[in-house]
Amino acid sequence: MLTSYIVDTLDDSNVSDGLVSLREAITAANTNASFVDAAAGSADPNDIDTIAFAPSLAGQVISLGEM
């Protein structure tokens, strides 16, 4: 079963704060393992994990730095 992530913070963080950052969602989807606040992605090669953004982030910019 595919995993759907909802990014709900602008922060580029790897801290357990109850919010899913874009970095956390990408890492979990790519590794098929949970990462901080993001659930494990699907390991089924026929499933395509999806990443969406909370409506509260509309019109805002998420900047990813190096980690």
Summary of the structure (lengths in Angstrom):
residues: 67
radius of gyration: 11.6
end to end distance: 29.7
largest distance: 33.2
contacts: 160
relative contact order: 0.33
helix: 19%
strand: 15%
